[in-house]
Amino acid sequence: MLPSHRHNLAAHLSVHGGLPVLDRDALIHEIDAAGIRGRGGAGFPAAAKLRSVAPGRSIVVANGCESDPYSSKDRALLELAPHLVLDGIQVAAHAVGATEAYLCLHEGNRSVLAALAERRDTVPVKLVAVPHRYVASEETALVHFLGTGGARPTGKFPRPAERGLRGRPTLVQNVETLARFALVARVGADRYRSVHTDLVTVTGAVARPGVLEVPADTPVSAILARAGGSVAAQAVLIGGYGGTWMPRSLADPLPLGREPGLSSLHLLPEPHCGIELTRNILFTLAAESARQCGPCMFGLPAIAGDFANLLAGRDATGRLARRLPLLSGRGACAHPDGAVRLAASALRVFAADVHAHLAAGACRVTAGAA
């Protein structure tokens, strides 16, 4: 999927060939048989999403915003293989009968602009710059921004596939997922399943951080070895700011490819305090929310404050035990769910640090820093 250097259209076609013409049902069947799931974080079956979009006058929105600071796989894909993504947009447009397509990014991308200039697509793709805000890349926020200029989530129902931009059925799909559509359309589901790979961003305590392309079901330990090995890491954050902390010992045998939404690994080095980093992330998530529903407006600052209290040696574990279940699944979008997942996993993985903070007002790391 990722070439060693940027492919222009000629290079792209020499490697992949042109896109075949498949009827809608056959195309969606192949995508279903290939087992493709969304690579934006949710991991929803791509074929089911395609089938939910009523064909005719629909719209395709390609999401390349990648708001999580621990992920850069989409930027690498758009930089090195922009035509594969643009092909995927055309495949998706054909599958849902779309007449318009948008590619949403947080910033300008010369590689994508150059690729667009080389193409004459059946469904023209419009490049759109989206504000730098964490929740701006949520699918309903993208649709709302394209329609009104306000990049704020609008609630879980109706979904964009039912009524999206200008009231028309709208497919919102991550750019890596779309690139996979382009591969399946060319090689078919059987061949795709035998050779497909995942893009994973590795950051933190590794010798060579960056984006790696690995075979599906590659264990975390093998991915870290590709990144040069880890430098005394105590825990791994899988899935970025809305992800899950795992002890290094448990994360090592985990096959990352079996969880399609988990596309980043951040290794917490020794000596660093996991509770402190989680507090910082939670405050960022609270500040980046749309502040338009109770869980985001009040709940996220509250749990971030609870983690700040833990760091100061004040026991907030009881409040967190009560608050976290109240936030999950209650927001207008999934933003609070990710914060809850992060916080709950931190309390489990860094239980010893929590105990040290409550007993002595600091753990061994923060005590040394003071």
C-alpha positions in Angstrom: 0.0 0.0 0.0 2.8 2.4 0.9 5.5 2.8 -1.8 9.0 3.8 -0.7 8.6 7.1 -2.6 5.7 9.2 -3.9 3.9 7.7 -6.9 2.7 10.0 -9.6 -0.2 8.8 -11.8 2.1 7.0 -14.3 4.0 5.2 -11.5 0.7 4.3 -9.8 -0.8 2.8 -12.9 2.4 0.9 -13.6 2.1 -0.8 -10.2 -1.6 -1.2 -9.8 -3.1 -0.9 -13.3 -6.4 0.8 -14.1 -9.6 0.4 -12.1 -11.9 -2.3 -13.5 -15.6 -1.6 -13.9 -17.7 -3.7 -11.5 -21.4 -3.4 -10.9 -22.5 -2.1 -7.5 -23.6 -5.4 -6.0 -20.5 -7.3 -7.1 -18.3 -4.5 -5.8 -19.9 -4.4 -2.4 -19.9 -8.2 -2.2 -16.1 -8.3 -2.8 -15.6 -5.6 -0.1 -17.7 -7.6 2.2 -15.9 -10.9 1.4 -12.6 -9.1 2.0 -13.6 -8.3 5.5 -12.7 -4.6 5.3 -13.6 -2.5 8.3 -13.3 1.2 8.9 -9.7 2.3 9.7 -10.7 5.6 11.2 -11.1 4.1 14.7 -14.6 2.6 14.9 -13.9 -0.6 12.9 -17.4 -0.8 11.5 -17.9 -3.2 8.5 -17.3 -1.2 5.4 -19.8 -3.2 3.2 -22.6 -2.7 5.7 -21.9 1.0 5.6 -21.9 1.0 1.8 -25.2 -0.9 1.7 -26.8 1.6 4.1 -26.3 4.5 1.6 -29.3 4.8 -0.7 -27.8 4.8 -4.3 -28.3 7.8 -6.5 -27.6 11.5 -5.7 -25.5 10.4 -2.8 -22.2 12.0 -1.7 -18.8 10.6 -0.6 -16.7 12.3 2.0 -13.2 11.0 2.4 -11.8 11.7 5.9 -8.1 12.3 6.0 -8.1 14.7 8.9 -6.4 12.3 11.4 -6.8 14.5 14.5 -5.1 12.1 17.0 -1.5 13.3 17.7 -0.3 9.7 18.0 -1.4 8.8 14.5 0.2 9.8 11.1 -0.7 6.9 8.9 -3.2 8.8 6.8 -0.8 11.6 6.2 1.8 9.1 5.0 -0.7 7.4 2.7 -1.8 10.7 1.2 1.8 11.8 0.7 3.1 8.6 -0.9 0.1 7.0 -2.5 -2.5 9.8 -3.2 -3.8 8.1 -6.3 -4.7 4.9 -4.4 -6.9 7.0 -2.1 -8.4 8.9 -5.0 -9.1 5.6 -6.7 -10.8 4.5 -3.6 -13.0 7.5 -3.6 -14.1 6.7 -7.2 -14.8 3.1 -6.2 -16.9 4.2 -3.2 -18.7 6.7 -5.4 -19.5 4.0 -7.9 -20.7 1.7 -5.1 -23.2 4.2 -3.7 -24.1 6.1 -6.9 -22.5 9.3 -5.7 -22.5 12.4 -7.8 -20.2 14.5 -5.5 -17.0 13.7 -3.6 -15.0 15.6 -1.0 -11.6 14.9 0.5 -11.3 16.5 4.0 -7.9 17.4 5.5 -6.8 19.6 8.3 -4.2 21.3 6.1 -3.1 21.6 2.5 -1.4 18.7 0.9 0.8 19.3 -2.2 0.9 15.6 -3.0 -2.8 15.4 -3.2 -3.1 18.6 -5.1 -0.6 17.3 -7.7 -2.4 14.0 -7.9 -5.8 15.7 -8.5 -4.2 17.8 -11.3 -3.2 14.6 -13.1 -6.7 13.0 -13.1 -10.0 13.4 -14.9 -12.3 11.4 -12.6 -15.9 10.5 -13.3 -16.9 12.1 -10.0 -14.7 15.1 -9.4 -13.1 15.4 -5.9 -13.1 18.6 -4.1 -10.4 19.2 -1.5 -11.6 20.8 1.7 -9.6 22.2 4.7 -11.2 21.4 8.0 -10.4 23.3 11.2 -7.7 21.8 13.5 -9.9 20.5 16.3 -10.1 16.9 17.6 -13.8 16.4 17.2 -13.9 18.2 13.8 -13.1 14.9 12.1 -16.0 13.0 13.6 -18.3 12.0 10.7 -21.3 14.2 11.6 -19.0 17.1 12.3 -17.5 16.8 8.8 -20.9 16.7 7.2 -22.1 19.7 9.3 -18.9 21.6 8.4 -19.4 21.0 4.6 -22.9 22.2 4.9 -22.7 25.1 7.3 -19.1 25.8 8.1 -19.5 24.7 11.7 -17.3 21.6 12.5 -19.4 20.3 15.3 -20.9 16.8 15.8 -24.7 16.9 15.3 -25.8 13.7 17.2 -26.0 10.0 16.5 -29.2 10.0 14.5 -30.0 10.3 11.7 -26.7 8.9 10.5 -25.1 10.7 7.5 -25.7 7.5 5.4 -29.4 8.2 5.8 -29.5 12.0 5.7 -26.2 13.8 5.4 -24.9 16.8 3.4 -27.8 18.9 2.1 -30.2 16.1 3.2 -28.6 13.6 0.8 -27.3 10.2 1.7 -23.6 10.7 2.6 -20.9 8.1 2.9 -18.1 9.2 5.3 -15.0 6.9 5.1 -11.4 7.0 6.3 -8.8 7.4 3.5 -7.0 4.2 4.4 -10.3 2.3 4.1 -10.9 3.9 0.7 -7.4 2.8 -0.4 -8.4 -0.7 0.5 -11.5 -0.4 -1.7 -9.2 0.4 -4.6 -7.1 -2.7 -3.9 -10.1 -5.0 -3.6 -11.6 -3.7 -6.8 -8.5 -4.6 -8.6 -7.4 -8.0 -7.1 -10.7 -9.3 -5.6 -11.4 -10.4 -2.1 -9.5 -13.7 -2.1 -6.2 -12.2 -3.2 -6.7 -9.2 -1.0 -7.1 -11.4 2.1 -4.0 -13.3 1.4 -1.7 -10.2 1.1 -3.4 -7.3 2.8 -1.4 -5.1 5.3 -2.1 -2.6 8.0 -0.6 0.8 8.5 0.5 1.4 12.1 2.0 4.6 13.7 4.5 3.8 16.4 5.6 6.6 18.8 7.2 6.9 22.2 10.0 4.7 23.5 11.2 3.1 20.2 14.4 3.7 18.3 12.7 4.5 15.0 9.3 6.0 15.5 7.1 6.4 12.4 4.5 4.7 10.2 5.0 1.0 9.5 3.2 -1.2 7.0 2.8 -4.7 8.5 1.0 -7.9 7.6 -2.4 -8.3 9.2 -2.4 -10.0 12.6 1.2 -9.0 13.2 1.8 -9.1 17.0 2.7 -5.9 18.8 6.1 -7.4 19.7 7.0 -7.8 16.0 5.8 -4.3 15.2 8.0 -2.9 17.9 10.9 -4.9 16.7 10.4 -3.3 13.2 10.5 0.1 15.0 13.9 -0.7 16.4 12.8 -2.3 19.7 11.5 -0.5 22.7 13.5 1.5 25.2 12.4 0.2 28.6 8.7 0.8 28.0 6.4 0.1 30.9 3.0 0.3 29.1 1.6 0.7 25.6 -1.3 3.0 24.6 -3.1 1.2 21.8 -5.4 3.4 19.6 -4.2 6.9 20.6 -6.0 9.5 22.7 -9.3 7.5 22.7 -7.5 4.2 23.1 -6.6 1.7 25.8 -3.6 1.4 28.0 -2.1 -2.1 28.3 0.8 -3.4 30.3 3.8 -4.1 28.0 3.7 -7.8 29.0 0.1 -8.2 27.9 0.4 -6.0 24.8 3.4 -7.9 23.3 1.5 -11.0 22.1 -1.6 -9.0 20.9 -2.2 -9.3 17.1 -2.9 -5.7 16.2 -4.5 -6.6 12.9 -7.5 -8.3 14.6 -8.7 -4.9 15.9 -9.0 -2.8 12.7 -9.5 0.5 14.5 -6.3 0.2 16.4 -3.8 1.8 14.1 -1.3 3.4 16.6 1.0 2.3 19.4 2.5 4.7 21.9 5.0 3.3 24.3 5.4 4.9 27.7 9.1 4.9 28.5 10.6 4.4 31.9 10.6 6.5 33.9 7.4 8.3 33.1 4.1 8.5 35.1 1.2 7.0 33.2 -1.3 8.8 35.4 0.3 12.1 34.6 0.2 11.5 30.8 -3.4 10.4 31.0 -4.3 13.5 33.0 -2.7 15.6 30.3 -4.6 13.8 27.5 -7.9 14.0 29.4 -7.5 17.8 29.8 -6.8 18.0 26.0 -9.9 15.9 25.2 -12.0 18.1 27.5 -10.7 21.3 25.8 -11.2 19.9 22.3 -14.8 18.8 22.8 -17.7 20.6 21.1 -19.2 21.5 24.5 -22.7 20.9 23.3 -23.8 18.0 25.4 -23.5 17.3 29.1 -20.9 14.4 29.0 -18.5 16.7 27.1 -19.3 20.0 28.8 -19.2 18.7 32.4 -18.1 15.1 32.4 -14.7 15.4 30.6 -13.4 18.3 32.7 -14.6 16.4 35.8 -12.7 13.2 35.1 -9.6 15.2 34.0 -9.8 17.1 37.4 -10.1 13.7 39.2 -6.9 12.6 37.6 -5.3 15.9 38.6 -6.4 15.2 42.2 -4.9 11.7 42.1 -1.6 13.2 41.1 -1.8 15.6 44.0 -2.4 12.7 46.4 -6.1 13.3 46.8 -8.3 10.2 46.5 -10.7 10.6 43.6 -11.1 6.9 42.8 -14.6 6.7 44.2 -15.7 9.7 42.1 -14.2 8.1 39.0 -15.9 4.8 39.7 -19.2 6.6 39.7 -18.6 9.1 36.9 -17.0 6.9 34.2 -20.1 4.6 33.7 -22.3 7.7 33.5 -20.4 9.2 30.6 -20.0 6.1 28.3 -22.5 6.0 25.5 -24.3 9.2 26.6 -22.6 11.8 24.3 -23.9 13.2 21.0 -20.9 11.5 19.5 -18.3 8.9 20.7 -15.9 11.5 22.0 -16.7 10.9 25.7 -16.5 7.1 25.1 -12.8 7.4 24.1 -12.0 9.5 27.2 -13.8 6.9 29.4 -11.9 4.0 27.8 -8.6 5.8 28.3 -9.3 6.8 31.9 -10.6 3.3 32.9 -7.6 1.5 31.4 -5.1 3.9 33.1 -6.6 3.2 36.5 -6.1 -0.5 35.9 -2.7 -0.5 34.3 -1.2 2.2 36.6 -2.9 1.0 39.8 0.5 0.9 41.6 1.2 4.5 40.6 -2.3 5.6 41.9 -1.5 3.9 45.2 1.8 5.6 45.4 0.3 9.0 44.8 -2.4 8.5 47.4 0.1 7.2 49.9 2.9 9.6 49.4 1.6 12.4 47.3 3.7 11.3 44.4 4.9 8.2 42.6 8.6 7.4 42.1 8.7 9.3 38.8 6.9 12.5 40.0 8.8 12.4 43.3 12.1 12.3 41.4 11.0 15.1 39.1 10.2 17.3 42.0 
